[in-house]
């Protein structure tokens, strides 16, 4: 018993209750042209600005309009210090359009500060190049999504990351490159989405077991166990692909707060089902039902872009493929280990039941946090 107790203590260290799942850090930079003059609109999440420079002056965890106004100049200075625009060989000067002032826009994942920018370039000809480095020092997971809307053609979006900070705007993104960019976005979205990862892991834990006479037993063969898991994951995939598409196309829209709360609740319920099973032979149906909810959560990255039909299709396809690849990487790593350990008391008692208990506690914390 002492040995098992030590193992359980080790398990506790793998699930720190202070972990907080959050939406991916993303900003949106729209570039347009009016009467031959460049214009830019930059949407930056308030939560990111709070992390980088502090907006909540009275520390009441509520950013007010007055607090934003007090920091308006500082916000502009911070943003402009992390974005360089060059036309030809000459740098362009960036200034905020005064008659628009600071604005706030609601995106699918929260409130964003909106900066309207007027670039002044000495050279009127030559290639436009952006150097984007907002938040990369504070948050390497941040991504800048840049949409060049000059002219009649809505080009494929560019994605700025710590590895890709220099964006050449006049070199159009090919369809293949756009597809690949959003495949990488989908993989990244899964790997930093701790709540989605825990949901997948919680679905996987009982896949190497079967429930009979009020007790879990080790699966007798690898192939049936893998087939059972594939049914569950396929149902989850089909479901979240449906709602990801519906939400991205703006055919069905749900408030982000409801969606994120429901995702946390789904993790709680699936974890509890591992401890006290209610659904053992139709887990694929549970995965499908909850997959519909998770699809709305995945849609936040694409839903705020004003893309043309062709660009949207490729971005949606690539992002969805990336999500599947990310899920596959997790399962390919963990499932063989789970199968090897399935007959041990450590797996059946401490990993399945103890791990699910800890996951349900953590997800309950997220649920309360998101609801209030």
Secondary structure, 3 states (H helix, E strand, C coil): CHHHHHHHHHHHHCCCCCCCCCCCCEEEEEEEEECCEEEEEEEEEHHHHHHHHCCCCCCCCCCCHHHHHHCHHHHHHHHHCCEEEEECCEECEEEECCCCCCEEEEECCEEEEEEEEEEECCCCCCCEEEEECCCCCCCCCCEEEEEECCCCCCCCCEEEECCECEEECCCCCCHHHHHHHHHHHHHHHHHHCHHHHHHHHHHHHHHHEEEECCEEEECCCHHHHHHHHHHHHHHHHHHHHHHHHHHHCCCCCCCHHHHHHHHHHHHHHHHHHHHCCCCCCCHHHHHHHHHHHHHHHHCHHHHCCCCCHHHHHHHHHHHHHHHHHHHHHHHHHHHHHHHHHCCCHHHHHHHHHHHHHHHHHHHHHHHHHHHC
